[in-house]
Amino acid sequence: MPLQTHRRQFLSAALATSAACLCAGVRASAADKPARKIKYIDIHTHLGAFYFGQELTAELLVRFMDQHDVEKACVLPLISPESAPITQPVTTAIAAYRQFPERLIPFASLDPRAVTEPGKRTGHVGGVKGMIDILKRYQDAGCRGLGEHKTGLWFDAPQQMALYEACDAVGLPILFHLDDIRNPDTPGLPRLENVLKAFPKLPLIGHAAGFWASISGDATFEDFGRYPEVPKKIAPGGALDRLLKKYPNLYGDLSEPGGEKAIARDPAFGREFLIRNADQLLFGTDVLMPEQKIPQFDLLDSLKLPEEVQYKIFRGNAIRLLKLGGE
């Protein structure tokens, strides 16, 4: 048997096994627990094969959602070269939405390095107007936001500012990744603050290690590239509390290890942080492969948040931000 054929058969068998295991887990979990009173809207999921041989299809994502009482989920493409080992195009998110229009919400993505000023031949898209034209097409196809925005440019680089201007013009919230490599900033998040000031009506949803390290007043640039050991007390004076209070267009995405560890490292502080910033925080998982363990579910339940706080974080803020209507 040719080696290439053998590899294809092995990969197909592995994917089928993952799907079967996930289905079995879904059935068992669904039978063992009652339905949640407040169902989740997940602001952050992915489709495709972020890791080789562990593809998450639209069908498997919806089964994961059923297992965990997630009513709707946003599907985020990954198109920039720094964002993932295998790109996840916008067309994949739109196709999933067409397959499950009541469950999945597609996001758009656009790398600002594809942009050039009119008259210059250094990119494929002509300035902010060109980006607006592309984003409007994505909107017409059902996209409700832009993300995961994850480039190797400084957060407020000129190309980035052009993309933010285009999203502001068409009304697409931006879900961004911020660490020491992708959309980097420095302690105190001054570059993020520059953007918040420049576009006060543009919702910016923060995510990843650098963003969430800034919950603590002693965060260093080195912390932007790693997850904290837990437990680890949070020092007062963190940039996130200051910026969330000052800028109503800033939001926090509680997904992936960054969001979970920011709350779990100091649970007493984390619970109060969730309560005082409840209008600007969004539940998310960052699920990107079958059988992925998501600690946010147990963590948030363990904090015994007031019901009105749960509603805002688990679904209400997403409904308002993405204009989902009378949900």
Order of alpha helices (4+ residues) and beta strands (2+ residues): alpha-beta-alpha-beta-alpha-beta-beta-beta-alpha-beta-alpha-beta-alpha-beta-alpha-alpha-beta-alpha-alpha-beta-alpha-alpha-alpha
